[in-house]
Amino acid sequence: MPASPVTLRRLGIVGVCLVSLALCCGLAWWQWERFASASGTFQNLGYVLQWPLFGLFPAFMFWRIRKLRRSAAEADTPEQAAVPEVPAPRRRVVPAPQPAPEDDELAAYNRYLRELDARDK
């Protein structure tokens, strides 16, 4: 009797989770060996603690997605099963900046620049 696609997919996910955990535990062992060596630092010890968590992450995500799908399927009405809509952000209307009134010194400087430009032409 052939296996169903759902069973094959679940076996594939479990396989990926196990390979990920094995690979990350191997990397944690490698970092432990580096920490134990003469040139090892506490950064290597930190990696020893991080790698197993990285290896467990795919299994956690599979569990979390499955839990969310089950809670959505158990909802009584279709409105509860749907993902709640996030309201669109409100746009703040910012008035156009008003030009600052020109002071006398700035006006004289601008006139001077116009005169220089006129002389060059």
C-alpha positions, 0 to 999 in steps of 0.5 A: 500500500503506497504512503499518502503524500501527507505521510511522506511530507511529515516524514520529510519534515521529521527527517529535516528536523533530525538532520538539522539537530544532528548537524548543529549538535556536531557543530556544538561539539566542534565549538566545545573542542575549540573552547577546550583548546589552548586558544579557546575563548568564551565566545566558543562556549557561547556557540556551544550553547547556541548551536543546539538551539539552532538545531531545535528551531526547525522542530519548534517551527513545525510544532508551532505551525501545526498548533496554529493550524489546529486552532484555526480548524477548531474555530467555530465560525469562519470569521474566527478561523481567518487571520485577523486583519491589521488596520492600515496605518493612518497617514498623517497629513503634513502641511507643506512647509511654508517658506520662511520670510526673507530677512534683509541680509539674505535678500541683499545676498541673493541680489548680489548673486543675481548681479554676479550671474548677470555679469558672467552672462 
